[in-house]
Amino acid sequence: MFKEFGLDCAQGKVATREEILSGVALLNYPYVLKEEDGGSSLNTFLINEDSIKFNEATCHFETVALAEEYIPG
């Protein structure tokens, strides 16, 4: 919706739980991984080269999550 009005938006993609658990970078580092329908900073993670990889016990995303480029500020 914002792009339709010419506003810059973070590039991103929907990532499945399987993609997250694979440990493969979803976007260029750094990027943000957050709940698909979340409205706060809960379960929001800044991912970089040194980030600990998610596993079955630490992955809070049940089906999908949003991976978006990190924009400082």
C-alpha positions in Angstrom: 0.0 0.0 0.0 2.8 2.5 0.9 4.7 1.8 -2.3 1.6 2.7 -4.3 2.0 6.2 -2.9 5.7 6.4 -3.7 6.9 5.8 -0.1 10.1 3.8 0.4 9.6 0.5 2.1 12.0 -2.2 3.3 12.5 -5.0 0.9 11.5 -8.4 2.3 10.0 -11.8 1.8 7.8 -14.2 3.7 10.0 -17.1 5.1 8.7 -20.5 6.1 9.6 -22.1 9.3 11.7 -24.6 7.3 13.7 -21.8 5.7 14.3 -20.2 9.0 15.5 -23.5 10.6 17.8 -24.2 7.6 20.2 -21.5 8.7 20.6 -20.1 5.2 20.6 -16.3 5.0 17.1 -15.2 3.9 18.3 -11.8 2.7 21.6 -9.8 2.7 22.9 -9.2 6.2 21.8 -7.5 8.4 18.0 -8.2 8.2 15.1 -8.3 10.6 13.0 -11.4 11.2 9.6 -10.8 12.8 6.1 -12.3 13.2 4.0 -12.1 10.1 1.1 -10.6 12.0 2.9 -9.0 14.9 2.5 -5.4 15.8 5.3 -4.9 18.3 8.9 -5.7 18.9 8.1 -9.1 20.5 9.6 -12.0 18.6 11.6 -9.5 16.4 15.2 -10.4 15.8 18.1 -8.6 14.1 20.0 -11.2 12.1 23.6 -10.7 11.1 26.6 -13.0 10.2 27.3 -13.7 13.8 23.7 -14.5 14.9 23.0 -17.8 16.6 21.0 -20.0 14.3 17.5 -20.9 15.2 16.6 -24.5 16.1 13.4 -26.3 17.0 13.6 -25.1 20.6 14.4 -21.4 19.8 12.3 -20.8 16.7 9.1 -19.1 17.9 7.6 -18.9 14.4 5.0 -21.6 13.9 4.5 -21.3 10.1 5.9 -18.2 8.5 7.7 -15.0 9.4 8.7 -11.8 7.6 12.3 -11.2 6.7 13.0 -7.5 5.9 16.1 -5.6 5.2 17.4 -3.7 8.2 17.1 0.1 7.9 19.0 1.9 10.7 17.3 4.7 12.5 
